[in-house]
Amino acid sequence: MNVDQHLKVAQWHIEQARMHATSQHSCGCPVNEHYQNIINEVEAGKIEEEQACSV
């Protein structure tokens, strides 16, 4: 994906999170290994640029 595509996907995720926070909506999105690794990096404060997407 290029930068613009990454930003669009990120925007979609942010809007989904906002909706989840303000309603009883539940998406049922599973936390797969890839997402868990991202969550771990964010929580550890070590967000680094990926040189190639692993998905």
Beta strands, then each sheet from edge to edge (+ up, - down):
end
